[in-house]
Amino acid sequence: MSVLIFADQAQGKIKKVAFEAIQYGAKVAAQTGTTATALVLGEVDAAELSALGNYGVTKVLHTADSRLNEVESGVYTKIIAAAAEQEGADIIVFPHNFDGRAVAPRVAARLKAGLVSGAISLPDTANGFVVKKSVFSGKAFANINITAVKKVIAVMPNTFPLEKTDAAASVTAFSPAINDADFKVKVSSVQTVSGDIPLTEAEIVVSGGRGLKGPENWGMVEDLAKVLGAATACSRPVADSGWRPHHEHVGQTGLTVRPNLYIAIGISGAIQHLAGVNGSKVIVVINKDPEAPFFKAADYGIVGDAFEVVPKLTAAIKQL
Ligand code: FAD
């Protein structure tokens, strides 16, 4: 038995969520007295690959095929299952991000494995193989005992703080038997449509709602985000109205984010919005209505007009 971790990359850079999954997988390996191997698909610098040892793996398998630079869930499933077989891995760990959500269930089905997605605990092996996840939009927890021999775990981003070391990993080429026919979808070009910081990876998110009145006022959201090194997000009506692009919409029908700090400006705090943000470590709400429901979910609240508060906040942070 061993542990295999799918280490997700984008544009040749390993994602932070992959570091978290690797660290999680290495801890599971230590817990179960086995070894952990990371698998990277697509073209990535050799230095980045050996640095994955910083998070606890001693070995990295790498398939440096340019056709794999973008995730294609069918062929990724085939390769990850082949790597699991080669390594004799009974436990396969993914990040629970967009790519992990697309691929982990397919790998689980292919290997006839039990799956826990959105894991927020290491397995409790004293009582079977019990992994905790949050359910009902963060309102309850479920403890799931994976009884199947093979187990797939997708780790909730920003749940386990990174503990980086100086250790390096050995990198081995992995050459699965794939051909062009395995690629059901071909990505011909990729356009980056948002800022430098991907929303689901951001440590800080500044988010605006209908209280901002119109797209012409988004400059102050972007200014605050810039001084904080944050990504920007929005409520659904803002995206539906075309004030902001849909990929910035968070909530039940949008992205789920779990940053260390979520700043909500002019957002009422409807349950459907909270569903996508209530895993944030600290929530700051700026709203002119003291009765806005969001204040109940907030760690810090500022009752005031966003058009006065936000520029002052940005100016004050610039002084720091
Ligand atoms: P509003 O509810 O209009 O709130 C605006 C807020 O701004 C108010 O609290 C107001 O007091 C405040 N405000 C106004 N002016 C100022 C000012 N000058 N300064 C400071 N504050 C001010 N919503 C999502 O966000 N994400 C989802 O994924 C989502 N999914 C949904 C799924 C379903 C099936 C349904 C039915 C709804 C969904 N919604 C979702 C919509 C959700 O119910 C709310 O309607 C929406 O979140 C409200 O957006 P808002 O807070 O920006 O706007």
Boltz pocket constraint, residues with backbone or C-beta under 6 A from the ligand:
constraints:
  - pocket:
      binder: B
      contacts: [[A, 208], [A, 209], [A, 210], [A, 211], [A, 212], [A, 234], [A, 235], [A, 236], [A, 237], [A, 238], [A, 249], [A, 250], [A, 251], [A, 252], [A, 253], [A, 254], [A, 265], [A, 266], [A, 267], [A, 268], [A, 269], [A, 270], [A, 271], [A, 272], [A, 273], [A, 276], [A, 286], [A, 287], [A, 288], [A, 289], [A, 292], [A, 304], [A, 305], [A, 306], [A, 307]]
      max_distance: 6.0
